[in-house]
Every structure is written in structure tokens, then in C-alpha cells.
Amino acid sequence: MRLPPLNALRAFEAAARHQSVQKAAQELHVTPAAVSQQVKLLEERLGVALFRRLPRRLALTEEGLALLPKLSKVFADLVAAVEQVEARKTERRNRVLIGVPQAFGSNWLLPRLQQFQDTQPDIELRLSARPTMSDEVRKVSDHPADVLEGNDIAIRFGDGHYPGCVVERLFVLHSTPMCSPALIDGQHPLVAPEDLRRHTLLHIQNDVAMMDVGWPKWADWMKAAGVADVNTRRGPVFNQVTLAIEAAADRMGVVLGVPLLAAELLNSGRLTVPFPLSLTMSSSYYVVHGPENTLTDEVRSFRDWLLGEASRECWAQPIGGLQPMRWIP
């Protein structure tokens, strides 16, 4: 069975509820004649009279009385459904989904997020730290959906080749030894790279580092620094960047890490860089998102804030500067 036109049903429901064509017309923002015409079309379509026209009001017939409550419920449900969708749209608009590499999210971004929330309290940030935000963990396709992994914006570590996305380089990474300041003037002072022979070397060996992707090891840095005859395999091994950096801050040894990912500890004085020698990596951190005309104001606000914070990060600058090497955080 084909349903009568929606406009006719809506006109009847409003007129029956108000028992007035005039009031129905005001609610529906049409003329009284239009309401009367729609009701007439509905009665002709159903083959029954729905109203008895009295001098000062409308009275429902038996058929009209049977139809009104069911129609009123249908239209109330429609209004509720539309309002729910609009509410979700508003909620989604105020939300920013962010994908980040794990070490970057915990070591650099998280300590700064409160600054953004203080200035944009109405924006809900949803942070998702994923190892797949590093290209070497998951070889993404060229499709933007695979690059963003369902997020509004992502910070990816890789070569910056993400067709179909807007890509801006956030940071170039540099790897250098870091340690507690207590080791600089301790029992075995750290004055020159050769002095590392008498210190514990801390190693990072997570799932990414185990891949054959050129993760920098102590042997690589020693070679670039011109230091020979050092057993670069000795020392504790950590499967997380954060653990290795914290161990170095706790005077456990010297870690070969990225100052950018230890910025908070360096700024607080718990860590220091003993030598002005660093390896510049061939891969970088990139901000990646969809075309500009698809972004909400909230996503733009977060992106602009992020780029501003990155431009002021002193620990993103190279220390010394040696040969480029690929490194995955």
C-alpha cells in the first residue's frame, strides 16, 4: 500500500491537534488555504471524512479520532530522531580524533595538551596512540583513510608521502647520547665521546627497532663520532623509549635517544646532552589531515596550535650534526 503524501498527513495532524486550521497554518508556516487543501487531499485519498466542519472549530470524525494519536506518535518519533542526529553532529563537530605514535604522544604531546585545553575548553580531544602511526610498522596504502586510520588528524612518522592528504612536516628527529647531569662530573666524567667506555649504555629495542629499518644503535653513533674499541652491546635493554629515557634520568646509564622525546626531562634538568654530536634521521614527524575544505574549525584550531608549539621547540634542533640515518620512534 502506498502511503498518502507526508505533507497531507502533517497538515491533518496539526489541524486535528489544534482543532483549528488557522493554528495549524501558523505552526506549519503555510496559509490556512494550504492546510485545508492538504486535508482535503488526504480525505480523498483515504475515502473518508476526517473532520466535521463546525462554525467555530473542527471536530474529528470517528476515523479522524482513530488516526490522530498514531500520527502524532509517528511525527514525535521523527522529531526526536532528527534532534538526536543533530545532537550527534554537534557533539562530533566539537570532537577532534587524533592519531599519534606512542612515544611522541606520551613524551612530547601529552605534557602540552593542557595548554590547548585551557584556551579551547569546549573542544573534546580524543587521543589514540598507535604503533601503526609509524610507517615501518604498518605499510599503509595510498588511500587517505588508511593513512589517517579513522582520525580527523594524525601525526605520522615516515617519509611524508601520503597522497590525497595535506601533509606538513612537524619535526626532523636527531639522535644523541643523554644522561643525568650527575654523570657529567661524577666518578668518571663525561668530557669526550671516548669517556663512554666507562659508562653503562642503555639500549632501546622495541618491536620497531627489531625490524631491519636502520634503527640507530650505539655502534652507529660511536662510528660517526670516531670512537673505536667500545663494546656497544653491553648494558640494559628496554622495549619502550619512555622507559629507557627515565632510566637515564635516574642515573642508570647513558641512553642514545631523541632530545625531542625527552624535552620535559631536559627542560627540568633531570637529563642533559653531554656531547654536541647528533645523528639526523631521514624520517620525520608529519602532521597529516584531509583536504582543507573538509576540516572543522576545531580540527584547524588543534592543527594550528600543534604547528605553533612545534615551531618553538628548541630540542627539535640538531646538536652538532653528523650523517643522516633512518630512525623509527
C-alpha positions as CSV (number, residue, x, y, z in Angstrom):
1,M,0.0,0.0,0.0
2,R,1.3,3.4,-0.9
3,L,1.2,5.9,1.9
4,P,-0.5,9.3,1.5
5,P,1.7,12.3,0.9
6,L,3.7,13.3,4.1
7,N,2.5,17.0,3.7
8,A,-1.1,15.9,3.8
9,L,-0.6,13.7,6.9
10,R,1.3,16.6,8.6
11,A,-1.4,19.1,7.8
12,F,-4.1,16.8,9.2
13,E,-2.2,16.0,12.4
14,A,-1.6,19.7,13.1
15,A,-5.2,20.7,12.4
16,A,-6.6,17.9,14.4
17,R,-4.3,18.5,17.4
18,H,-5.2,22.3,17.4
19,Q,-8.8,21.7,16.2
20,S,-8.1,24.8,14.1
21,V,-6.9,25.3,10.5
22,Q,-5.6,28.8,11.4
23,K,-3.4,27.5,14.3
24,A,-2.1,24.6,12.1
25,A,-1.2,27.0,9.4
26,Q,0.8,29.2,11.9
27,E,2.7,26.1,13.2
28,L,3.5,24.8,9.7
29,H,4.3,28.3,8.3
30,V,1.8,28.0,5.4
31,T,-1.5,29.6,4.6
32,P,-4.8,28.3,6.0
33,A,-5.9,27.5,2.5
34,A,-2.9,25.3,2.0
35,V,-3.7,23.3,5.2
36,S,-7.3,22.9,4.1
37,Q,-6.2,21.7,0.6
38,Q,-3.9,19.1,2.1
39,V,-6.5,17.8,4.5
40,K,-9.0,17.6,1.6
41,L,-6.4,15.6,-0.5
42,L,-5.9,13.2,2.4
43,E,-9.6,12.6,2.9
44,E,-10.0,12.0,-0.9
45,R,-7.0,9.6,-0.7
46,L,-8.5,7.7,2.2
47,G,-12.1,7.9,1.0
48,V,-13.4,9.0,4.4
49,A,-14.1,12.3,6.1
50,L,-11.7,13.1,8.9
51,F,-13.3,16.3,10.2
52,R,-16.8,17.7,10.8
53,R,-16.7,21.4,10.0
54,L,-18.4,23.3,12.8
55,P,-19.0,27.1,12.8
56,R,-16.1,27.9,15.1
57,R,-14.0,24.8,15.2
58,L,-13.2,21.5,13.7
59,A,-14.5,18.2,15.2
60,L,-12.9,14.9,14.4
61,T,-14.9,12.1,12.9
62,E,-14.5,8.6,14.3
63,E,-11.9,7.9,11.6
64,G,-10.1,11.1,12.4
65,L,-10.0,10.2,16.1
66,A,-8.5,6.8,15.3
67,L,-5.8,8.3,13.1
68,L,-4.7,11.3,15.2
69,P,-2.9,9.6,18.1
70,K,-0.9,7.2,15.9
71,L,0.1,10.0,13.5
72,S,1.1,12.3,16.5
73,K,3.4,9.5,17.8
74,V,4.9,9.0,14.4
75,F,5.7,12.7,14.0
76,A,7.0,12.9,17.6
77,D,9.3,10.0,16.9
78,L,10.5,11.7,13.7
79,V,11.3,14.9,15.5
80,A,13.2,13.0,18.2
81,A,15.2,11.1,15.6
82,V,16.2,14.2,13.8
83,E,17.1,16.0,17.0
84,Q,19.3,13.0,18.0
85,V,21.1,13.1,14.7
86,E,21.7,16.9,15.0
87,A,22.9,16.5,18.6
88,R,25.4,13.8,17.5
89,K,26.5,16.1,14.7
90,T,27.1,18.9,17.1
91,E,28.9,16.6,19.5
92,R,31.1,15.2,16.7
93,R,31.9,18.7,15.5
94,N,33.3,19.6,18.9
95,R,35.4,16.5,19.0
96,V,38.9,16.0,17.4
97,L,40.2,12.5,16.9
98,I,44.0,12.5,16.9
99,G,46.3,9.6,16.0
100,V,49.9,9.7,17.2
101,P,52.9,7.4,17.5
102,Q,53.1,6.1,21.1
103,A,56.4,7.7,22.2
104,F,55.5,11.0,20.6
105,G,52.1,11.0,22.3
106,S,53.4,10.3,25.8
107,N,56.7,12.1,25.8
108,W,56.0,15.2,23.8
109,L,52.3,15.9,23.1
110,L,50.7,14.8,26.4
111,P,52.6,17.3,28.6
112,R,51.4,20.1,26.4
113,L,47.8,19.2,25.9
114,Q,46.6,21.1,28.9
115,Q,47.8,24.3,27.3
116,F,45.4,23.7,24.4
117,Q,42.5,22.7,26.6
118,D,42.9,25.9,28.7
119,T,42.4,28.0,25.6
120,Q,39.8,25.7,23.9
121,P,37.8,24.1,26.8
122,D,34.8,23.3,24.5
123,I,36.9,21.1,22.2
124,E,36.9,17.4,23.2
125,L,40.3,15.8,22.3
126,R,40.4,12.0,21.8
127,L,44.0,10.8,21.6
128,S,44.8,7.4,20.1
129,A,48.4,6.3,20.5
130,R,49.2,3.6,17.9
131,P,52.4,1.9,16.8
132,T,50.8,1.9,13.3
133,M,51.4,5.6,13.1
134,S,54.9,4.7,12.2
135,D,55.2,3.8,8.5
136,E,57.6,0.9,9.2
137,V,55.2,-0.9,11.5
138,R,52.3,-0.8,9.0
139,K,52.9,-0.3,5.4
140,V,49.9,1.9,4.6
141,S,48.3,2.2,1.3
142,D,48.0,5.5,-0.6
143,H,44.3,5.8,0.5
144,P,43.9,8.7,2.9
145,A,41.6,6.5,5.1
146,D,44.5,4.1,5.7
147,V,46.9,7.0,6.5
148,L,44.5,8.6,9.0
149,E,43.2,5.3,10.4
150,G,39.8,6.9,11.2
151,N,41.2,10.0,12.8
152,D,40.5,13.6,12.0
153,I,44.2,14.4,12.1
154,A,47.3,12.3,12.6
155,I,51.0,12.7,13.5
156,R,52.8,10.1,11.4
157,F,56.4,9.1,11.4
158,G,57.7,8.3,8.0
159,D,58.8,9.8,4.7
160,G,55.9,12.3,4.3
161,H,54.5,10.6,1.2
162,Y,50.7,10.5,1.8
163,P,48.8,11.1,-1.4
164,G,45.4,12.7,-1.1
165,C,46.2,14.2,2.3
166,V,47.5,17.6,3.4
167,V,51.0,17.0,4.8
168,E,53.2,19.4,6.9
169,R,56.5,18.4,8.4
170,L,56.3,18.8,12.2
171,F,59.8,17.7,13.3
172,V,63.0,16.3,12.0
173,L,64.5,13.9,14.6
174,H,68.1,13.8,15.9
175,S,69.6,11.1,18.0
176,T,72.3,11.8,20.6
177,P,73.5,10.4,24.0
178,M,71.6,11.7,27.0
179,C,72.2,11.2,30.7
180,S,71.7,12.6,34.2
181,P,73.8,15.7,34.9
182,A,75.3,13.7,37.8
183,L,77.3,11.6,35.4
184,I,79.0,14.6,33.7
185,D,81.2,15.4,36.7
186,G,80.9,12.1,38.5
187,Q,83.5,9.4,39.2
188,H,84.1,9.0,35.5
189,P,83.5,12.5,34.0
190,L,81.9,12.6,30.6
191,V,84.0,15.1,28.7
192,A,84.5,13.4,25.3
193,P,82.8,10.5,23.5
194,E,85.6,8.2,24.4
195,D,84.6,8.5,28.0
196,L,81.5,6.4,27.3
197,R,83.8,3.4,27.6
198,R,83.5,3.7,31.4
199,H,79.7,4.2,31.5
200,T,76.7,1.9,31.2
201,L,75.0,2.1,27.8
202,L,71.2,1.9,27.7
203,H,69.5,0.4,24.7
204,I,66.1,0.7,23.1
205,Q,64.8,-2.5,21.4
206,N,61.1,-2.5,20.8
207,D,59.1,-4.1,18.0
208,V,60.1,-1.4,15.5
209,A,63.7,-1.4,16.5
210,M,63.9,-5.1,15.8
211,M,63.0,-4.5,12.2
212,D,65.7,-4.0,9.6
213,V,64.9,-0.4,9.1
214,G,68.1,1.3,10.2
215,W,67.3,1.9,13.9
216,P,70.3,3.8,15.3
217,K,72.4,1.7,17.7
218,W,75.3,2.7,19.8
219,A,77.7,1.2,17.3
220,D,76.3,3.6,14.7
221,W,76.8,6.6,16.9
222,M,80.3,5.6,18.0
223,K,81.4,5.1,14.4
224,A,80.0,8.5,13.4
225,A,81.8,10.1,16.5
226,G,85.1,8.4,15.6
227,V,85.1,6.2,18.8
228,A,86.5,2.7,18.4
229,D,87.2,-0.3,20.7
230,V,83.9,0.1,22.7
231,N,81.7,-2.9,23.5
232,T,78.4,-1.3,22.3
233,R,76.3,-4.3,23.1
234,R,76.7,-4.2,26.9
235,G,74.1,-2.6,29.1
236,P,70.3,-3.0,29.9
237,V,67.7,-3.2,27.1
238,F,64.3,-1.5,27.2
239,N,61.3,-2.2,25.0
240,Q,59.9,1.4,25.3
241,V,61.5,4.7,24.6
242,T,60.0,6.2,27.7
243,L,61.4,3.5,30.0
244,A,64.9,4.0,28.6
245,I,64.8,7.8,28.9
246,E,63.5,7.6,32.5
247,A,66.3,5.1,33.3
248,A,68.9,7.6,32.0
249,A,67.3,10.4,34.1
250,D,67.6,8.0,37.2
251,R,71.4,7.8,36.7
252,M,71.2,4.2,35.4
253,G,73.4,5.0,32.4
254,V,73.6,6.9,29.1
255,V,70.8,6.4,26.5
256,L,71.1,7.0,22.8
257,G,67.8,8.8,22.3
258,V,66.0,11.8,20.7
259,P,66.1,15.0,22.7
260,L,62.7,16.0,21.3
261,L,61.1,12.9,23.1
262,A,62.9,13.8,26.3
263,A,62.1,17.6,26.2
264,E,60.4,17.7,29.6
265,L,63.3,15.9,31.3
266,L,65.9,18.1,29.6
267,N,64.0,21.3,30.5
268,S,63.7,20.2,34.1
269,G,67.4,19.5,34.3
270,R,67.0,15.7,35.1
271,L,68.6,15.0,31.7
272,T,71.4,16.6,29.8
273,V,73.2,16.2,26.5
274,P,76.9,15.7,27.1
275,F,78.2,16.0,23.6
276,P,77.3,18.3,20.7
277,L,77.1,15.4,18.3
278,S,73.8,14.0,16.8
279,L,72.6,11.8,14.0
280,T,70.0,13.4,11.8
281,M,67.3,10.9,10.7
282,S,65.9,10.6,7.3
283,S,62.4,10.1,8.5
284,S,60.4,12.8,10.3
285,Y,57.2,13.5,12.2
286,Y,54.4,14.9,9.9
287,V,51.0,16.4,10.6
288,V,48.5,14.7,8.2
289,H,44.9,15.5,7.6
290,G,42.3,15.6,4.8
291,P,41.7,18.5,2.4
292,E,41.3,21.9,4.0
293,N,37.7,22.3,3.0
294,T,36.8,19.1,4.9
295,L,38.2,20.2,8.2
296,T,36.1,21.5,11.1
297,D,37.1,24.7,12.9
298,E,38.1,22.5,15.8
299,V,40.5,20.4,13.8
300,R,42.0,23.6,12.3
301,S,42.4,25.0,15.8
302,F,44.3,21.9,17.0
303,R,46.5,21.8,13.9
304,D,47.4,25.4,14.1
305,W,48.2,25.1,17.8
306,L,50.3,22.0,17.2
307,L,52.4,23.7,14.5
308,G,52.9,26.7,16.7
309,E,54.1,24.5,19.6
310,A,56.5,22.7,17.2
311,S,58.0,25.8,15.8
312,R,59.0,26.9,19.4
313,E,60.6,23.5,20.3
314,C,64.3,24.1,20.9
315,W,65.0,20.4,21.3
316,A,64.0,19.7,17.7
317,Q,67.2,21.5,16.5
318,P,70.2,19.4,15.6
319,I,73.1,19.0,18.1
320,G,76.3,19.1,16.2
321,G,75.1,17.3,13.1
322,L,76.5,14.1,11.7
323,Q,75.5,11.8,8.9
324,P,71.8,11.2,8.3
325,M,70.3,7.9,9.5
326,R,66.8,6.4,9.4
327,W,65.3,6.0,12.9
328,I,61.8,4.9,14.0
329,P,60.4,6.1,17.4
